[in-house]
């Protein structure tokens, strides 16, 4: 099953930028389709492949930070080709 995941990583510390950059780079280096905008990052793929990958990357990112919030939305469909029609 294809899924779309919207992620917003919010480190609650002074050096937040490097943690966000490193997290996004780890997503970019994957085999999955990754789209970015100023507020969040989306990643698209097969559920059984994408979710274990994300679990590992989130765990790694959390280990490198003191306090962090990750907001994640998961949609059961591949929305990577979405274009507004209005």
N, C-alpha and C positions, 0 to 999 in steps of 0.2 A: 504494500500500500504506500502510495506517495504522500508525503507530508511537506508542509511549509512551516518553518519555525521562525518567529520574530524574537530577537534577543536584544535586551538593553542591559549592559553591564555598568554598574554604578559603584566604583570603589569609594569608600567613605574615608579618604585620607588625602594628604596634601599631594602626593605623587601619583594621583589617579590616572593621569594621561598615559604614562608608560604601560600601565596594566591594561587599559582599554586597547591601546595599540597592539600589544602583544597578543591579546585575546583575538582581536580581529585578524591579525596575521596568521594565527594558528588555524582559523577557519578558512582563510584564503588558501592555505597550503594543502587543504584537503582535496578530495576528488569531487566534492559536492559543489553545486552552484551556489554562489554567495553574492548577494546584492546589498549595498550599503546606502544609507541616507543619513542626514545629520542627526537623526534621533535614535536610530536602531540599525541592526544588521539582520538580514534575513538569510536563511540557509535552507536548501531544498534537497530532498532525496527520499530514498526508500526508508520507511520507518525502522525496520530491523537493522539497518546499517547506520542510519543517521543518529538515532538516540544513544547507542553505546559510544559513538564518537563524541557526541556532545557531553555525555556524562564524564568522559575522560578529560576533555578540555576544560569543562567547568571545574572539576576537581583540581586540576593543575593550577588554574587561575586562582581559585580560592586559597590554595596552599601558599601562594605568593603574596597574599594580602592579609591585613589585620582584620578589617571589616569590609564587607562587600554585599551589595544587593544585586541580584540578577532577576530581571523580569523576563518571563518566557511565555509566548503564546504559540500554541500548536494548532494548525489547521489541517484537517484530513483531506488534502488535495494539493497538487502542485500548482502554486500560484506564481511561479517564476516568470511566466509570460503575460502577466496581467498588464493591461493598458486601459486607462480610464476611457470611457466612451461618452463623455459629456463635455 
